[in-house]
Amino acid sequence: MENENLFLIPAIIQDYNSGQVLMFAYMTKQSLKKTLETGTTWFYSRSRQKLWNKGETSGNIQEVKEISFDCDMDTVLIKVIQNGYACHTGSRSCFFNKMDITGKEKFFRIINKLNFTQASAASASDIIGELYDVINQRIREKKENSYTFSLHKKGLDEILKKLGEESIEVILASKHQSKKQIVYEVADLLYHLLVLLAEKKITIGEIYDELDSRRK
């Protein structure tokens, strides 16, 4: 039997009342069925290779009001009542990067800034955003068996201590270890950085904005 999750359909999510486009994601047959059954949006995560319920970790549930398909039946439009924000950066909509397309030459420069990826590749920002949401969920739910929550309970000094340790591990791995080990240590460091951001209530969007300002 073929794996239904190998077949994706693009989904555009729109605010039912204002008409604002909120986000873009991918769905499978199973996620569409769960969306119809539950009345809230379900998508397919290419990074985790599993279904996920929008707002499950953040609380920003999307209540489905209307579902339409395009003329070719290969794209779905879902109109929702958005609770909270749609974007993991903390913005109401994921589409907040407005571009000035005046003049063909300037338009081509804009195109060169866009992130084009292979269809099978997961977005790095999606993965980081999802992990950040999970970290906040662990803290919010006070899961005693969670390493993330245990760090939170020990306080800022313990988090900073772990950051220092992980930074040293990255340096040592970069000097003496294989590429695989460097990737492993950098992932550890990034995780602890996200814990720090959650602890200080800094959103991923604020970091993205700062990085974006530096590339101009």
Backbone as a chain_set.jsonl record, in Angstrom:
{"seq": "MENENLFLIPAIIQDYNSGQVLMFAYMTKQSLKKTLETGTTWFYSRSRQKLWNKGETSGNIQEVKEISFDCDMDTVLIKVIQNGYACHTGSRSCFFNKMDITGKEKFFRIINKLNFTQASAASASDIIGELYDVINQRIREKKENSYTFSLHKKGLDEILKKLGEESIEVILASKHQSKKQIVYEVADLLYHLLVLLAEKKITIGEIYDELDSRRK", "coords": {"N": [[0.846, -1.203, 0.0], [0.545, 2.22, -0.838], [2.218, 4.956, 0.733], [0.336, 7.451, 2.049], [1.286, 9.86, 2.955], [3.301, 10.586, 1.293], [2.215, 12.005, -0.699], [1.381, 15.199, -1.245], [-0.659, 18.132, -0.785], [-0.823, 21.566, -1.507], [-1.793, 24.016, 0.889], [-3.609, 26.918, 1.436], [-4.137, 29.243, 3.922], [-6.642, 31.304, 5.105], [-7.949, 34.243, 6.656], [-11.206, 34.141, 7.856], [-12.936, 36.293, 8.319], [-11.583, 38.77, 7.689], [-10.273, 38.249, 5.31], [-7.56, 38.186, 5.074], [-4.533, 36.639, 4.08], [-3.132, 34.072, 5.877], [-1.246, 31.949, 6.219], [0.81, 29.359, 4.702], [0.839, 25.928, 4.0], [1.376, 22.329, 3.956], [-0.768, 19.577, 3.151], [-2.064, 16.251, 3.669], [-4.043, 13.42, 2.548], [-4.895, 12.244, 4.908], [-4.526, 14.304, 6.802], [-6.34, 16.173, 5.862], [-8.714, 14.765, 6.279], [-8.702, 14.624, 9.096], [-8.875, 17.315, 9.638], [-11.476, 17.871, 8.759], [-12.883, 16.206, 10.512], [-12.295, 17.225, 13.07], [-12.648, 19.971, 12.956], [-10.658, 21.795, 13.154], [-7.49, 22.98, 11.855], [-5.269, 20.641, 10.367], [-2.021, 19.68, 9.453], [0.754, 18.507, 7.396], [3.932, 17.849, 8.539], [6.94, 18.281, 7.022], [9.456, 18.213, 8.088], [9.315, 16.762, 10.502], [8.001, 14.632, 9.555], [5.299, 13.863, 10.026], [1.814, 14.181, 11.002], [0.417, 17.285, 12.135], [-1.354, 19.316, 14.433], [-2.449, 22.506, 14.008], [-1.67, 24.959, 16.335], [-1.598, 23.252, 18.439], [0.593, 23.15, 20.17], [1.119, 25.861, 20.655], [-1.317, 27.025, 21.223], [-2.637, 28.539, 19.403], [-5.108, 28.012, 17.847], [-6.811, 27.153, 14.8], [-9.982, 27.645, 13.72], [-11.983, 25.99, 11.532], [-13.919, 27.304, 8.916], [-14.641, 27.282, 6.25], [-13.986, 25.41, 3.286], [-12.309, 25.237, 0.209], [-11.487, 24.207, -3.171], [-9.128, 24.606, -5.862], [-9.451, 25.139, -9.484], [-8.052, 23.055, -10.704], [-8.033, 21.151, -8.81], [-5.825, 20.789, -7.158], [-4.901, 22.368, -5.157], [-5.707, 23.64, -1.96], [-7.932, 25.86, -0.313], [-8.429, 27.217, 2.772], [-10.623, 28.722, 4.937], [-10.531, 30.359, 7.995], [-11.226, 30.934, 11.523], [-8.959, 32.626, 13.266], [-7.249, 31.989, 16.183], [-5.294, 33.895, 18.27], [-2.06, 34.172, 16.869], [-0.944, 33.342, 13.521], [1.599, 32.824, 12.536], [4.767, 31.371, 13.443], [6.601, 33.212, 14.224], [5.363, 35.073, 15.713], [3.842, 36.899, 14.428], [0.718, 38.01, 13.073], [0.108, 37.125, 10.487], [1.923, 34.976, 8.254], [2.856, 36.22, 6.057], [4.43, 38.809, 6.033], [6.572, 40.107, 4.99], [6.885, 42.542, 3.014], [7.401, 43.468, -0.379], [8.98, 45.781, -2.526], [8.194, 46.1, -5.76], [8.697, 47.803, -7.802], [9.855, 48.569, -10.909], [11.677, 46.534, -13.14], [14.335, 45.617, -12.812], [14.833, 45.882, -10.07], [12.935, 44.118, -9.138], [13.963, 41.666, -10.024], [16.192, 41.492, -8.378], [14.981, 41.104, -5.95], [13.847, 38.578, -6.335], [16.15, 37.028, -6.297], [16.716, 36.996, -3.624], [14.938, 35.325, -2.48], [14.05, 32.194, -0.907], [14.523, 29.357, -2.471], [13.754, 25.976, -2.509], [14.274, 22.397, -2.753], [11.506, 20.268, -3.538], [11.187, 18.209, -1.726], [12.551, 18.986, 0.475], [12.711, 20.12, 3.84], [11.873, 23.213, 5.405], [14.31, 25.104, 7.055], [13.684, 27.151, 8.832], [11.106, 26.417, 9.546], [11.562, 24.082, 11.025], [13.068, 25.057, 13.205], [11.219, 26.86, 14.266], [9.134, 25.102, 14.994], [10.421, 23.549, 16.946], [10.931, 25.53, 18.845], [8.296, 26.119, 19.603], [7.598, 23.681, 20.805], [9.36, 23.664, 22.983], [8.35, 25.85, 24.46], [5.86, 24.768, 25.04], [6.528, 22.604, 26.733], [7.475, 24.012, 28.941], [5.211, 25.489, 29.641], [3.354, 23.474, 30.27], [4.541, 22.305, 32.409], [5.993, 19.838, 32.616], [7.254, 17.34, 34.498], [9.019, 15.281, 33.876], [10.455, 16.269, 31.819], [13.354, 17.378, 30.184], [13.665, 19.96, 29.262], [11.832, 21.433, 30.861], [12.99, 20.964, 33.337], [15.36, 22.413, 33.129], [14.274, 24.983, 32.964], [13.117, 25.174, 35.514], [15.388, 25.227, 37.112], [16.389, 27.681, 36.568], [17.695, 30.846, 35.208], [20.521, 31.037, 35.501], [21.408, 28.379, 35.373], [20.656, 27.701, 32.791], [22.279, 29.449, 31.316], [24.756, 28.462, 32.086], [24.681, 25.918, 30.873], [24.613, 26.748, 28.222], [27.152, 27.862, 27.97], [28.721, 25.555, 28.328], [27.902, 24.015, 26.121], [28.753, 25.647, 24.046], [31.512, 25.469, 24.283], [31.784, 22.761, 23.672], [31.106, 22.79, 20.964], [33.24, 24.27, 19.926], [35.433, 22.581, 20.537], [34.721, 20.276, 19.11], [34.813, 21.284, 16.54], [37.5, 21.669, 16.215], [38.641, 19.134, 16.506], [36.97, 16.984, 15.808], [34.734, 14.954, 13.715], [32.7, 15.952, 10.856], [30.074, 15.093, 11.291], [29.965, 14.949, 14.1], [30.335, 17.631, 14.722], [27.977, 18.727, 13.673], [26.15, 17.507, 15.415], [26.876, 18.656, 17.916], [26.459, 21.383, 17.389], [23.702, 21.358, 16.998], [22.881, 20.749, 19.605], [23.725, 23.111, 20.871], [22.118, 25.026, 19.547], [19.594, 24.189, 20.401], [19.729, 24.762, 23.193], [20.058, 27.504, 23.032], [17.535, 28.203, 22.077], [16.007, 27.503, 24.286], [16.896, 29.456, 26.059], [15.894, 31.758, 24.734], [13.139, 31.282, 24.982], [12.93, 31.379, 27.75], [13.532, 34.064, 28.237], [11.449, 35.178, 26.96], [11.64, 35.927, 24.268], [10.831, 36.096, 20.908], [11.125, 33.93, 18.007], [10.735, 35.376, 15.738], [11.707, 37.946, 16.346], [14.437, 37.496, 16.334], [14.788, 36.701, 13.672], [14.077, 39.106, 12.42], [16.16, 40.783, 13.237], [18.361, 39.495, 12.059], [17.613, 39.762, 9.408], [17.822, 42.525, 9.099], [20.526, 42.833, 9.049], [21.421, 41.854, 6.661], [20.879, 43.621, 4.695]], "CA": [[0.0, 0.0, 0.0], [1.342, 3.441, -0.929], [2.169, 5.858, 1.875], [-0.41, 8.66, 1.676], [2.044, 11.046, 3.338], [4.214, 10.949, 0.212], [1.458, 12.823, -1.638], [1.016, 16.423, -0.535], [-1.401, 19.168, -1.495], [-0.603, 22.866, -0.871], [-2.961, 24.59, 1.561], [-3.553, 28.348, 1.754], [-5.024, 29.501, 5.051], [-7.104, 32.686, 4.996], [-8.849, 34.685, 7.719], [-12.593, 34.067, 7.394], [-13.596, 37.595, 8.416], [-10.871, 39.875, 7.03], [-9.737, 37.853, 4.011], [-6.095, 38.199, 5.109], [-3.86, 35.35, 3.939], [-2.425, 33.861, 7.133], [-0.101, 31.047, 6.131], [0.839, 28.322, 3.673], [1.359, 24.67, 4.541], [1.045, 21.159, 3.14], [-1.702, 18.63, 3.742], [-2.217, 14.935, 3.061], [-5.431, 12.952, 2.658], [-5.192, 12.006, 6.316], [-4.658, 15.571, 7.53], [-7.616, 16.755, 5.434], [-9.773, 14.035, 6.982], [-8.686, 15.049, 10.497], [-9.371, 18.695, 9.642], [-12.937, 17.778, 8.661], [-13.404, 15.541, 11.709], [-12.096, 18.005, 14.297], [-13.021, 21.372, 12.789], [-9.457, 22.631, 13.253], [-6.56, 22.62, 10.778], [-4.194, 19.664, 10.525], [-1.097, 19.739, 8.331], [1.827, 17.507, 7.397], [5.252, 18.434, 8.755], [7.981, 17.606, 6.25], [10.649, 18.063, 8.923], [9.081, 15.674, 11.455], [7.347, 13.564, 8.797], [4.106, 13.441, 10.754], [0.735, 15.16, 11.027], [0.397, 18.166, 13.303], [-2.546, 20.142, 14.598], [-2.053, 23.905, 14.197], [-2.045, 25.495, 17.639], [-1.525, 22.2, 19.457], [1.606, 23.528, 21.153], [1.095, 27.301, 20.942], [-2.658, 27.47, 21.595], [-3.187, 29.379, 18.332], [-5.969, 27.114, 17.071], [-7.548, 27.692, 13.652], [-11.307, 27.04, 13.604], [-12.313, 25.932, 10.105], [-15.249, 27.794, 8.558], [-14.955, 27.022, 4.84], [-12.913, 24.764, 2.523], [-12.511, 25.275, -1.246], [-10.386, 23.71, -3.991], [-8.986, 25.36, -7.106], [-10.016, 24.521, -10.685], [-7.322, 21.832, -11.033], [-8.156, 20.261, -7.651], [-4.5, 20.468, -6.626], [-4.6, 23.325, -4.092], [-6.866, 23.83, -1.09], [-8.058, 27.14, 0.39], [-9.189, 27.008, 4.004], [-10.924, 29.958, 5.66], [-10.557, 30.008, 9.418], [-11.177, 31.919, 12.602], [-7.627, 32.457, 13.844], [-7.038, 32.334, 17.585], [-3.903, 34.321, 18.425], [-1.347, 34.468, 15.628], [-0.742, 32.182, 12.642], [3.023, 32.607, 12.252], [5.564, 31.027, 14.618], [7.414, 34.371, 14.605], [4.545, 35.944, 16.545], [3.054, 37.777, 13.56], [-0.632, 37.542, 12.768], [0.224, 36.397, 9.23], [3.291, 34.634, 7.842], [3.217, 37.047, 4.901], [4.65, 40.179, 6.508], [7.73, 40.678, 4.284], [6.398, 43.212, 1.807], [8.469, 43.788, -1.326], [8.759, 46.838, -3.504], [8.495, 45.5, -7.068], [8.762, 48.87, -8.795], [11.013, 48.417, -11.795], [12.01, 45.137, -13.414], [15.653, 45.284, -12.273], [14.681, 45.713, -8.632], [12.15, 42.903, -8.953], [14.86, 40.522, -10.183], [17.033, 41.427, -7.179], [14.13, 40.518, -4.911], [13.744, 37.144, -6.62], [17.406, 36.394, -5.891], [16.751, 36.91, -2.165], [13.975, 34.328, -2.019], [14.591, 30.877, -0.579], [13.985, 28.274, -3.283], [14.236, 24.692, -2.02], [13.725, 21.22, -3.402], [10.16, 19.968, -3.039], [11.249, 17.258, -0.62], [13.34, 19.536, 1.578], [11.978, 20.86, 4.863], [12.4, 24.54, 5.668], [15.049, 25.197, 8.316], [12.946, 28.031, 9.738], [9.984, 25.634, 10.058], [12.069, 23.166, 12.047], [13.428, 25.857, 14.376], [9.972, 27.371, 14.826], [8.419, 23.997, 15.634], [11.151, 23.204, 18.165], [10.679, 26.627, 19.787], [6.936, 25.915, 20.111], [7.629, 22.523, 21.703], [10.035, 24.115, 24.207], [7.381, 26.649, 25.215], [4.823, 23.86, 25.528], [7.068, 21.868, 27.882], [7.531, 24.946, 30.072], [3.836, 25.842, 30.0], [2.667, 22.314, 30.848], [5.289, 21.926, 33.614], [6.228, 18.392, 32.577], [8.344, 17.046, 35.428], [9.993, 14.369, 33.26], [11.005, 16.954, 30.647], [14.643, 18.045, 30.38], [13.434, 21.389, 29.028], [11.208, 22.024, 32.044], [13.952, 20.912, 34.445], [16.235, 23.575, 32.94], [13.48, 26.163, 33.317], [12.963, 25.196, 36.974], [16.671, 25.564, 37.736], [16.574, 29.113, 36.408], [18.521, 31.44, 34.162], [21.948, 30.735, 35.673], [21.665, 27.013, 34.89], [20.543, 27.75, 31.327], [23.492, 30.105, 30.819], [25.854, 27.517, 32.305], [24.592, 24.91, 29.813], [24.997, 27.41, 26.973], [28.611, 27.947, 27.977], [29.258, 24.206, 28.125], [27.636, 23.591, 24.744], [29.608, 26.459, 23.171], [32.845, 24.855, 24.341], [31.697, 21.489, 22.939], [31.141, 23.115, 19.532], [34.617, 24.677, 19.605], [36.294, 21.394, 20.578], [34.35, 19.404, 17.988], [35.269, 21.927, 15.302], [38.96, 21.518, 16.146], [39.177, 17.774, 16.555], [36.009, 15.923, 15.507], [34.204, 14.823, 12.358], [31.582, 16.822, 10.491], [28.878, 14.567, 11.957], [30.016, 15.345, 15.502], [30.125, 19.087, 14.757], [26.534, 18.927, 13.481], [25.505, 17.083, 16.662], [27.146, 19.642, 18.967], [25.787, 22.638, 17.013], [22.279, 21.148, 17.274], [22.75, 20.905, 21.059], [23.863, 24.536, 21.177], [20.919, 25.712, 19.063], [18.491, 23.842, 21.304], [19.86, 25.519, 24.441], [19.781, 28.907, 22.694], [16.076, 28.341, 22.005], [15.529, 27.482, 25.674], [17.173, 30.799, 26.587], [14.93, 32.685, 24.137], [11.844, 31.034, 25.613], [13.038, 31.854, 29.134], [13.521, 35.533, 28.21], [10.251, 35.569, 26.199], [12.043, 36.507, 22.981], [10.295, 35.248, 19.844], [11.988, 33.634, 16.865], [10.541, 36.479, 14.8], [12.606, 39.048, 16.703], [15.769, 37.111, 15.861], [14.744, 36.774, 12.207], [14.071, 40.524, 12.035], [17.514, 41.313, 13.438], [19.209, 38.914, 11.014], [17.216, 40.364, 8.137], [18.341, 43.895, 9.047], [21.976, 42.78, 8.842], [21.777, 41.439, 5.296], [20.479, 44.668, 3.747]], "C": [[0.88, 1.251, 0.0], [1.157, 4.303, 0.319], [1.496, 7.162, 1.452], [0.369, 9.922, 1.987], [3.088, 11.445, 2.304], [3.541, 11.876, -0.793], [0.877, 14.03, -0.898], [0.206, 17.35, -1.422], [-1.158, 20.493, -0.775], [-1.906, 23.402, -0.279], [-2.707, 26.057, 1.893], [-4.578, 28.609, 2.848], [-5.345, 30.993, 5.088], [-8.042, 33.013, 6.156], [-10.276, 34.792, 7.189], [-13.257, 35.44, 7.356], [-12.911, 38.682, 7.592], [-10.392, 39.54, 5.624], [-8.219, 37.847, 3.961], [-5.541, 36.783, 4.949], [-2.949, 35.165, 5.152], [-1.161, 33.021, 6.988], [-0.26, 30.082, 4.963], [1.431, 27.069, 4.3], [1.009, 23.544, 3.577], [0.107, 20.235, 3.905], [-1.615, 17.294, 2.997], [-3.694, 14.557, 3.135], [-5.828, 12.798, 4.121], [-5.364, 13.308, 7.088], [-5.93, 16.308, 7.132], [-8.784, 16.086, 6.145], [-9.863, 14.482, 8.435], [-9.17, 16.484, 10.64], [-10.895, 18.703, 9.609], [-13.542, 17.193, 9.935], [-13.367, 16.435, 12.945], [-12.552, 19.455, 14.191], [-11.875, 22.333, 12.998], [-8.442, 22.128, 12.229], [-5.49, 21.627, 11.226], [-3.33, 19.7, 9.27], [-0.093, 18.589, 8.419], [3.161, 18.223, 7.526], [6.294, 17.64, 7.984], [9.239, 17.389, 7.079], [10.499, 16.892, 9.891], [8.446, 14.453, 10.807], [6.165, 12.977, 9.56], [3.049, 14.542, 10.675], [0.868, 16.036, 12.261], [-0.832, 19.059, 13.257], [-2.112, 21.576, 14.89], [-2.577, 24.417, 15.534], [-1.971, 24.482, 18.766], [-0.527, 22.556, 20.549], [1.502, 24.989, 21.574], [-0.249, 27.796, 21.46], [-3.335, 28.302, 20.526], [-4.006, 28.538, 17.34], [-6.643, 27.862, 15.917], [-8.87, 26.936, 13.514], [-11.766, 27.127, 12.149], [-13.756, 26.362, 9.859], [-15.641, 27.417, 7.134], [-13.743, 26.398, 4.147], [-13.266, 24.787, 1.041], [-11.287, 24.684, -1.937], [-10.321, 24.516, -5.282], [-9.503, 24.537, -8.291], [-9.338, 23.206, -11.057], [-7.378, 20.792, -9.914], [-6.785, 19.845, -7.1], [-4.009, 21.482, -5.593], [-5.867, 23.535, -3.276], [-6.791, 25.197, -0.408], [-8.954, 26.91, 1.599], [-9.37, 28.348, 4.713], [-11.191, 29.613, 7.122], [-10.804, 31.225, 10.307], [-9.863, 31.664, 13.328], [-7.613, 32.9, 15.3], [-5.567, 32.693, 17.771], [-3.285, 34.63, 17.08], [-1.111, 33.187, 14.832], [0.731, 31.831, 12.48], [3.806, 32.307, 13.53], [6.474, 32.17, 15.056], [6.674, 35.302, 15.551], [3.735, 36.935, 15.747], [1.686, 37.162, 13.296], [-0.623, 36.67, 11.512], [1.684, 36.082, 8.941], [3.788, 35.553, 6.728], [3.352, 38.515, 5.313], [5.861, 40.841, 5.849], [7.278, 41.288, 2.962], [7.563, 43.645, 0.925], [8.049, 44.902, -2.272], [9.165, 46.298, -4.871], [8.485, 46.544, -8.181], [10.032, 48.721, -9.63], [11.445, 46.97, -11.923], [13.337, 44.733, -12.781], [15.575, 45.029, -10.774], [13.916, 44.427, -8.322], [13.035, 41.661, -9.059], [15.787, 40.377, -8.973], [16.259, 40.791, -6.028], [14.03, 39.01, -5.089], [14.99, 36.412, -6.127], [17.533, 36.248, -4.376], [15.833, 35.816, -1.628], [14.648, 32.978, -1.799], [13.89, 29.794, -1.389], [14.6, 26.961, -2.797], [13.647, 23.561, -2.848], [12.395, 20.867, -2.752], [10.186, 19.067, -1.816], [11.956, 17.815, 0.608], [12.465, 20.303, 2.553], [12.656, 22.199, 5.1], [13.094, 24.563, 7.022], [14.302, 26.063, 9.317], [11.737, 27.322, 10.324], [10.434, 24.747, 11.207], [12.39, 23.925, 13.331], [12.173, 26.387, 15.062], [9.188, 26.305, 15.566], [9.097, 23.604, 16.946], [10.931, 24.266, 19.239], [9.292, 26.484, 20.411], [6.891, 24.762, 21.106], [8.281, 22.896, 23.033], [9.079, 24.924, 25.074], [6.269, 25.789, 25.793], [5.294, 23.106, 26.767], [7.104, 22.756, 29.133], [6.128, 25.253, 30.573], [3.121, 24.697, 30.724], [3.366, 21.766, 32.09], [5.503, 20.414, 33.702], [7.468, 18.038, 33.395], [9.412, 16.139, 34.82], [10.656, 14.973, 32.026], [12.33, 17.638, 30.993], [14.489, 19.556, 30.223], [12.857, 22.052, 30.27], [12.161, 22.01, 33.234], [14.948, 22.067, 34.353], [15.535, 24.856, 33.369], [13.361, 26.296, 34.835], [14.247, 25.63, 37.673], [17.045, 27.03, 37.535], [17.591, 29.539, 35.361], [19.995, 31.057, 34.277], [22.298, 29.349, 35.14], [21.604, 26.962, 33.365], [21.802, 28.361, 30.718], [24.718, 29.205, 30.985], [25.875, 26.459, 31.2], [24.989, 25.501, 28.461], [26.514, 27.503, 26.855], [29.252, 26.602, 27.689], [29.091, 23.756, 26.673], [28.486, 24.376, 23.744], [31.02, 25.881, 23.118], [32.869, 23.547, 23.558], [31.763, 21.721, 21.425], [32.564, 23.471, 19.101], [35.539, 23.461, 19.539], [36.006, 20.452, 19.413], [34.871, 19.965, 16.672], [36.778, 21.776, 15.11], [39.389, 20.076, 15.897], [38.244, 16.672, 16.056], [35.547, 15.945, 14.049], [33.067, 15.813, 12.116], [30.305, 16.394, 11.207], [28.828, 14.998, 13.416], [29.809, 16.853, 15.657], [28.639, 19.401, 14.623], [25.783, 18.603, 14.769], [25.664, 18.148, 17.753], [26.476, 20.984, 18.662], [24.286, 22.529, 17.276], [21.998, 21.29, 18.768], [22.785, 22.379, 21.456], [22.619, 25.309, 20.752], [19.725, 25.442, 19.966], [18.555, 24.685, 22.577], [19.689, 27.023, 24.214], [18.278, 29.158, 22.637], [15.449, 28.307, 23.398], [15.738, 28.855, 26.317], [16.172, 31.811, 26.04], [13.56, 32.53, 24.779], [11.828, 31.573, 27.044], [12.929, 33.377, 29.207], [12.337, 36.093, 27.42], [10.605, 36.379, 24.936], [11.563, 35.572, 21.881], [11.342, 35.004, 18.756], [11.915, 34.777, 15.851], [11.461, 37.653, 15.074], [14.033, 38.757, 16.236], [15.836, 37.201, 14.344], [14.808, 38.226, 11.729], [15.463, 41.132, 12.153], [18.466, 40.785, 12.366], [18.907, 39.537, 9.656], [17.784, 41.769, 7.991], [19.838, 43.916, 8.746], [22.365, 42.388, 7.423], [21.439, 42.502, 4.264], [21.671, 45.544, 3.396]], "O": [[1.85, 1.33, 0.754], [0.065, 4.366, 0.885], [2.014, 7.891, 0.606], [0.146, 10.955, 1.355], [3.696, 12.51, 2.411], [4.209, 12.466, -1.642], [0.002, 13.893, -0.043], [0.359, 17.359, -2.644], [-1.274, 20.548, 0.449], [-2.977, 23.26, -0.868], [-1.72, 26.396, 2.547], [-5.745, 28.24, 2.717], [-4.447, 31.835, 5.1], [-8.829, 32.17, 6.586], [-10.52, 35.461, 6.184], [-14.054, 35.719, 6.46], [-13.577, 39.431, 6.877], [-10.131, 40.442, 4.827], [-7.639, 37.537, 2.92], [-6.012, 35.846, 5.593], [-2.092, 36.007, 5.421], [-0.125, 33.345, 7.569], [-1.313, 30.002, 4.331], [2.41, 27.141, 5.043], [0.422, 23.774, 2.52], [0.175, 20.122, 5.129], [-1.156, 17.225, 1.857], [-4.499, 15.286, 3.713], [-6.932, 13.162, 4.525], [-6.25, 13.411, 7.937], [-6.538, 16.99, 7.958], [-9.729, 16.754, 6.563], [-10.958, 14.697, 8.955], [-9.799, 16.837, 11.638], [-11.532, 19.456, 10.347], [-14.599, 17.639, 10.383], [-14.284, 16.412, 13.766], [-12.814, 20.101, 15.205], [-12.075, 23.547, 13.021], [-8.522, 20.982, 11.785], [-4.897, 21.752, 12.298], [-3.849, 19.747, 8.155], [-0.089, 17.811, 9.373], [3.486, 19.097, 6.723], [6.509, 16.459, 8.26], [10.011, 16.472, 6.799], [11.437, 16.119, 10.084], [8.359, 13.384, 11.411], [6.046, 11.762, 9.718], [3.349, 15.684, 10.328], [1.363, 15.597, 13.3], [-1.28, 19.492, 12.195], [-1.475, 21.832, 15.912], [-3.769, 24.323, 15.828], [-2.249, 24.81, 19.92], [-0.775, 22.292, 21.726], [1.771, 25.319, 22.729], [-0.323, 28.864, 22.068], [-4.476, 28.731, 20.702], [-3.644, 28.381, 16.174], [-6.997, 29.035, 16.037], [-8.881, 25.739, 13.227], [-11.916, 28.221, 11.605], [-14.688, 25.866, 10.492], [-16.823, 27.251, 6.835], [-12.607, 26.807, 4.388], [-14.371, 24.409, 0.651], [-10.193, 24.658, -1.373], [-11.331, 25.046, -5.743], [-9.933, 23.395, -8.128], [-9.967, 22.335, -11.657], [-6.841, 19.693, -10.05], [-6.599, 18.719, -6.641], [-2.842, 21.46, -5.201], [-6.967, 23.599, -3.826], [-5.721, 25.632, 0.018], [-10.093, 26.464, 1.466], [-8.396, 29.022, 5.048], [-11.963, 28.709, 7.44], [-10.618, 32.372, 9.9], [-9.676, 30.609, 13.935], [-7.927, 34.049, 15.611], [-4.689, 31.887, 17.465], [-3.911, 35.276, 16.239], [-1.081, 32.09, 15.391], [1.072, 30.662, 12.304], [3.551, 32.907, 14.574], [7.058, 32.114, 16.138], [7.27, 36.212, 16.127], [3.007, 37.74, 16.327], [1.529, 35.941, 13.296], [-1.258, 35.616, 11.471], [2.578, 36.83, 9.338], [4.99, 35.653, 6.485], [2.506, 39.348, 4.987], [6.149, 42.008, 6.118], [7.29, 40.627, 1.924], [8.582, 44.129, 1.418], [6.915, 44.949, -2.748], [10.348, 46.062, -5.117], [8.291, 46.216, -9.352], [11.143, 48.746, -9.101], [11.564, 46.26, -10.924], [13.457, 43.623, -12.264], [16.173, 44.081, -10.266], [14.222, 43.734, -7.351], [12.883, 40.717, -8.283], [16.129, 39.259, -8.587], [16.817, 40.034, -5.234], [14.116, 38.254, -4.122], [14.895, 35.304, -5.6], [18.358, 35.472, -3.893], [15.935, 35.427, -0.465], [15.667, 32.661, -2.413], [12.792, 29.362, -1.037], [15.821, 26.846, -2.685], [12.652, 23.739, -3.551], [12.179, 21.131, -1.57], [9.304, 19.152, -0.962], [11.957, 17.184, 1.665], [11.578, 21.052, 2.142], [13.879, 22.306, 5.005], [12.539, 24.1, 8.019], [14.28, 25.76, 10.51], [11.366, 27.581, 11.468], [9.768, 24.67, 12.239], [12.025, 23.485, 14.421], [12.073, 26.367, 16.289], [8.64, 26.563, 16.637], [8.421, 23.355, 17.945], [10.762, 23.937, 20.413], [9.126, 26.703, 21.611], [6.222, 24.855, 22.135], [7.805, 22.487, 24.093], [9.004, 24.711, 26.284], [5.789, 26.042, 26.898], [4.551, 22.982, 27.74], [6.802, 22.303, 30.237], [5.881, 25.276, 31.779], [2.374, 24.927, 31.675], [2.846, 20.867, 32.75], [5.23, 19.795, 34.73], [8.588, 18.393, 33.028], [10.58, 16.215, 35.202], [11.338, 14.274, 31.276], [12.417, 18.382, 31.969], [15.102, 20.332, 30.956], [13.33, 23.108, 30.689], [12.15, 22.932, 34.05], [15.338, 22.636, 35.373], [16.118, 25.702, 34.046], [13.486, 27.393, 35.379], [14.206, 26.313, 38.696], [17.905, 27.562, 38.238], [18.249, 28.716, 34.723], [20.647, 30.782, 33.269], [23.35, 29.16, 34.529], [22.397, 26.27, 32.726], [22.328, 27.856, 29.727], [25.605, 29.187, 30.132], [26.931, 26.136, 30.657], [25.629, 24.83, 27.651], [27.087, 27.259, 25.793], [30.201, 26.508, 26.911], [30.007, 23.193, 26.073], [28.893, 23.837, 22.715], [31.641, 25.812, 22.057], [33.842, 23.249, 22.866], [32.391, 20.953, 20.697], [33.035, 23.033, 18.051], [36.328, 23.322, 18.605], [36.924, 19.9, 18.806], [35.315, 19.219, 15.799], [37.269, 21.759, 13.982], [40.357, 19.815, 15.184], [38.681, 15.533, 15.895], [35.915, 16.823, 13.268], [32.546, 16.426, 13.047], [29.541, 17.238, 11.677], [27.768, 15.372, 13.916], [29.179, 17.299, 16.615], [28.101, 20.23, 15.357], [24.883, 19.342, 15.168], [24.698, 18.497, 18.431], [25.981, 21.65, 19.572], [23.663, 23.491, 17.725], [20.992, 21.884, 19.157], [21.981, 22.836, 22.269], [22.119, 26.148, 21.501], [18.942, 26.343, 20.263], [17.548, 25.258, 22.992], [19.227, 27.736, 25.105], [17.799, 30.197, 23.092], [14.47, 29.006, 23.657], [14.867, 29.354, 27.03], [15.653, 32.635, 26.793], [12.895, 33.519, 25.084], [10.836, 32.15, 27.49], [12.311, 33.916, 30.125], [12.219, 37.303, 27.227], [9.953, 37.368, 24.602], [11.857, 34.377, 21.916], [12.303, 35.76, 18.607], [12.903, 35.103, 15.193], [11.947, 38.291, 14.14], [14.747, 39.659, 15.798], [16.809, 37.709, 13.787], [15.5, 38.54, 10.76], [15.896, 41.894, 11.288], [19.281, 41.535, 11.83], [19.808, 39.806, 8.862], [18.182, 42.169, 6.897], [20.356, 44.912, 8.242], [23.515, 42.569, 7.024], [21.688, 42.306, 3.074], [21.537, 46.483, 2.611]]}, "num_chains": 1, "name": "protein.A"}
